[in-house]
Amino acid sequence: MASTDNIGDNTRFAEKNDATFPILADPDKIMCGDYGVLSDYGYARRWTFYIDKKGNIVKIDKNVNPATAGADLVKNLAELGF
C-alpha cells in the first residue's frame, strides 16, 4: 500500500486500523506519479497493481472498493496463479 501522506500519518492510520502490512509514505508524490495514480487533487487513487516475481505488472485493478478489497485481492491473486 502506498499513500501520499507522510510517515507519521501512515503510522497512525496503520495503528488505528491494525494494519498487518507495510504502508509506503510518498509525500513527495514521486512513486505515485511514476505509477500514474495521482488524482487531480494530489492524492493517490485506490488502484491495486499485481506485480510478478520478475517485476512485471500483470494486472491493474482500477475499481478498488475498500469494503471488498481484501476478498477481491485474494480472488485476483488466485486467478493470476499467485
Secondary structure, DSSP 8 states (H G I E B T S, - for coil): -EESS-HHHHHHHHHHTT--S--EE-TT-HHHHHTT-B-TTS-B---EEEE-TTS-EEEEE----TTTHHHHHHHHHHHHT-
